[in-house]
Amino acid sequence: MHNERPPLDRLLLWDLDGTLVDSRKDLVKATNMAVQELGYSPVKEDHFARMVGNGVRYLVNAALPESALPEEREKAIEIFLAYYRKHIADETHFFPGIRSILESLPAIHVVVSNKREDLCRELIGKMRVDALFSEIVGGDTYPWRKPDPQPILKMIQRFGIAPERTLLVGDSIVDMEAGRRAGVRTVGVTWGFGNPLEREEFSPDRVFQSVDGLAAFLSEWCGILSEETR
């Protein structure tokens, strides 16, 4: 008689940039390549953090001055995409300890990002971690993107996991609002680009400043007992 693994009954939804991976340097380089080629000033890294979380179009437009013409904005997006596709994983890496969580936790792991789906898949493929995720949802996978709850609800429906057994982890208020509106528990992390505590009405259920703290919480949530509690 074979010992079969029980079916996974936990759905863990992850934001990508700023939550799973530190992609700041590659995104900044691509953004500044685009704006500087059009003759505009580069973006400073301390300002950049406030621009991430709503997809490429928002990111590039936020880097351009208000005086930029519509055709310049479209050209900048083209330049960004051409450069970023070639350099998407040059300096991008998992935050320390995150990959171990993905590899060890018995849950259905899904990426729900506002980054374009093809870019999400390209990055995850370059990092050779495709097998760690059951699905990848980007900002253009559906007609809706975070903070709309629909991408989350679609994943709940697809995998047949109850909302009370679903958890969303993210670094921004966009993630927290999407999770709250979808009726799932939310976890905010503070090592990313955004601020999960930006709006009180969408405050996360839990907040973690360290990956170790997140790992311990998620292990308990998945029913894994620590050595101390066995």
C-alpha positions as CSV (number, residue, x, y, z in Angstrom):
1,M,0.0,0.0,0.0
2,H,1.4,3.3,-1.0
3,N,1.5,6.3,1.3
4,E,-0.2,9.1,-0.7
5,R,0.2,12.7,0.3
6,P,-3.1,14.2,1.5
7,P,-4.6,16.8,-0.9
8,L,-3.4,20.4,-0.3
9,D,-6.2,22.3,1.4
10,R,-4.5,25.7,1.9
11,L,-4.2,28.4,-0.7
12,L,-1.3,30.8,-0.3
13,L,-1.5,33.9,-2.6
14,W,1.7,35.8,-3.0
15,D,2.4,39.3,-4.4
16,L,5.7,39.1,-6.4
17,D,7.8,42.3,-6.5
18,G,8.6,43.5,-3.0
19,T,7.1,40.5,-1.3
20,L,8.8,37.4,-2.8
21,V,11.6,39.0,-4.8
22,D,13.7,42.1,-4.5
23,S,13.5,43.4,-8.0
24,R,14.2,47.0,-7.3
25,K,17.5,47.4,-9.1
26,D,16.3,45.8,-12.3
27,L,13.1,47.8,-12.3
28,V,14.9,51.1,-11.6
29,K,17.4,50.4,-14.4
30,A,14.7,49.7,-16.9
31,T,12.6,52.7,-15.8
32,N,15.6,55.1,-16.0
33,M,16.7,53.7,-19.3
34,A,13.3,54.6,-20.7
35,V,13.0,58.1,-19.3
36,Q,16.6,59.1,-20.0
37,E,16.4,58.0,-23.6
38,L,13.6,60.5,-24.0
39,G,15.7,63.2,-22.4
40,Y,14.2,63.3,-18.9
41,S,15.8,63.0,-15.5
42,P,16.2,59.6,-13.9
43,V,14.2,58.4,-10.9
44,K,15.8,58.3,-7.5
45,E,15.5,55.0,-5.7
46,D,13.9,56.5,-2.6
47,H,11.1,57.9,-4.8
48,F,10.8,54.7,-6.8
49,A,9.4,52.6,-4.0
50,R,6.2,54.6,-4.1
51,M,5.7,53.9,-7.8
52,V,5.7,50.1,-7.8
53,G,2.6,47.9,-7.4
54,N,0.3,48.9,-10.2
55,G,2.0,47.5,-13.2
56,V,4.4,48.7,-15.9
57,R,2.2,51.4,-17.4
58,Y,1.7,53.1,-14.0
59,L,5.4,52.8,-13.1
60,V,6.7,54.4,-16.3
61,N,4.1,57.1,-16.3
62,A,4.9,57.9,-12.7
63,A,8.6,58.4,-13.6
64,L,7.8,60.9,-16.4
65,P,7.1,64.6,-15.7
66,E,3.5,65.8,-16.2
67,S,4.6,67.7,-19.3
68,A,5.5,64.4,-21.2
69,L,3.3,64.0,-24.3
70,P,1.1,60.9,-24.8
71,E,3.3,59.6,-27.6
72,E,6.4,60.0,-25.4
73,R,4.7,58.0,-22.7
74,E,3.9,55.1,-25.1
75,K,7.5,55.2,-26.4
76,A,8.8,55.1,-22.9
77,I,6.8,52.0,-22.2
78,E,8.1,50.3,-25.3
79,I,11.7,51.2,-24.3
80,F,11.1,49.9,-20.8
81,L,9.7,46.6,-22.0
82,A,12.4,46.0,-24.6
83,Y,15.2,46.6,-22.0
84,Y,13.5,44.9,-19.1
85,R,12.7,41.6,-20.9
86,K,16.5,41.2,-21.6
87,H,17.5,42.2,-18.0
88,I,14.6,41.0,-16.0
89,A,16.6,38.8,-13.6
90,D,20.1,40.4,-13.7
91,E,20.0,41.5,-10.1
92,T,16.6,40.3,-8.9
93,H,16.6,37.6,-6.2
94,F,14.3,36.1,-3.5
95,F,14.4,37.9,-0.2
96,P,16.5,35.7,2.1
97,G,14.4,32.8,3.5
98,I,11.5,33.2,1.1
99,R,12.4,30.4,-1.2
100,S,12.6,28.0,1.8
101,I,9.0,28.9,2.7
102,L,7.9,28.1,-0.9
103,E,9.7,24.8,-1.0
104,S,8.6,23.6,2.5
105,L,5.1,24.7,3.1
106,P,2.3,22.2,2.1
107,A,0.1,24.8,0.4
108,I,-1.0,25.7,-3.1
109,H,1.3,28.6,-3.9
110,V,0.0,31.1,-6.4
111,V,1.5,34.5,-7.6
112,V,-1.1,37.3,-7.8
113,S,0.8,40.3,-9.2
114,N,-0.1,43.5,-11.0
115,K,3.0,43.0,-13.2
116,R,2.0,41.8,-16.7
117,E,1.6,38.0,-16.7
118,D,4.2,37.4,-19.4
119,L,6.7,39.3,-17.4
120,C,5.8,37.4,-14.2
121,R,6.3,34.1,-16.1
122,E,9.5,35.3,-17.7
123,L,11.0,36.3,-14.3
124,I,9.9,33.1,-12.5
125,G,11.2,31.1,-15.4
126,K,14.6,32.8,-15.4
127,M,14.8,32.1,-11.6
128,R,14.0,28.5,-12.4
129,V,11.2,28.2,-9.8
130,D,8.3,27.5,-12.1
131,A,7.6,24.2,-10.2
132,L,7.0,26.0,-6.9
133,F,3.8,27.7,-8.2
134,S,0.5,26.2,-9.2
135,E,-0.5,29.3,-11.1
136,I,0.7,32.8,-12.0
137,V,-1.8,35.6,-12.2
138,G,-0.6,38.9,-13.7
139,G,-2.2,42.3,-13.9
140,D,-3.5,41.5,-17.4
141,T,-4.6,37.9,-16.8
142,Y,-8.2,39.1,-16.1
143,P,-10.0,42.3,-16.9
144,W,-9.4,43.2,-13.2
145,R,-6.3,43.7,-11.2
146,K,-5.6,44.4,-7.5
147,P,-7.1,46.1,-5.5
148,D,-10.1,44.6,-7.3
149,P,-10.8,41.3,-5.4
150,Q,-11.6,39.3,-8.6
151,P,-8.2,37.8,-9.3
152,I,-8.2,36.4,-5.8
153,L,-11.8,35.1,-6.1
154,K,-10.9,33.5,-9.4
155,M,-8.1,31.5,-7.7
156,I,-10.4,30.5,-4.9
157,Q,-12.9,29.2,-7.4
158,R,-10.2,27.5,-9.6
159,F,-8.6,25.5,-6.7
160,G,-11.8,25.0,-4.8
161,I,-10.3,26.2,-1.5
162,A,-12.6,28.0,1.0
163,P,-11.8,31.6,1.7
164,E,-11.1,30.9,5.3
165,R,-8.3,28.6,4.2
166,T,-6.9,31.2,1.9
167,L,-4.2,33.7,2.8
168,L,-2.8,36.7,0.8
169,V,0.7,38.0,1.5
170,G,1.8,41.3,0.2
171,D,3.9,44.5,0.8
172,S,1.4,47.2,-0.2
173,I,-2.0,48.5,0.6
174,V,-3.1,47.4,-2.9
175,D,-2.6,43.8,-1.8
176,M,-4.3,44.4,1.6
177,E,-7.4,46.0,0.0
178,A,-7.7,43.2,-2.6
179,G,-7.5,40.6,0.1
180,R,-9.9,42.3,2.5
181,R,-12.5,42.9,-0.3
182,A,-12.2,39.2,-1.3
183,G,-12.9,38.1,2.3
184,V,-9.6,36.3,2.9
185,R,-7.0,36.8,5.6
186,T,-4.2,39.2,4.8
187,V,-0.6,39.4,5.9
188,G,1.5,42.5,5.3
189,V,5.3,42.5,5.1
190,T,7.5,45.5,5.6
191,W,10.6,44.6,3.7
192,G,9.2,45.5,0.3
193,F,8.4,48.6,-1.7
194,G,5.0,49.6,-0.3
195,N,3.3,50.2,3.0
196,P,0.6,47.6,3.9
197,L,-0.6,49.8,6.8
198,E,-1.3,52.9,4.6
199,R,-5.1,52.8,5.0
200,E,-6.7,51.8,8.3
201,E,-9.8,50.4,6.7
202,F,-7.7,47.8,4.9
203,S,-5.2,47.0,7.7
204,P,-3.8,43.5,7.4
205,D,-4.7,40.8,9.9
206,R,-1.0,40.3,10.6
207,V,2.2,42.2,9.8
208,F,5.7,40.9,9.8
209,Q,9.0,42.7,9.7
210,S,11.1,39.6,9.2
211,V,10.9,36.5,7.0
212,D,11.6,34.3,10.0
213,G,8.5,35.6,11.7
214,L,6.4,35.1,8.5
215,A,7.8,31.6,8.2
216,A,6.8,30.6,11.7
217,F,3.3,32.0,11.3
218,L,2.8,30.3,8.0
219,S,4.1,27.0,9.3
220,E,1.5,27.1,12.1
221,W,-1.2,28.2,9.6
222,C,-0.4,25.1,7.5
223,G,-0.6,22.8,10.6
224,I,3.2,22.3,10.9
225,L,4.2,22.1,14.6
226,S,7.6,23.5,15.7
227,E,10.1,21.3,17.6
228,E,9.1,23.1,20.8
229,T,5.4,22.3,20.5
230,R,5.7,18.7,19.4
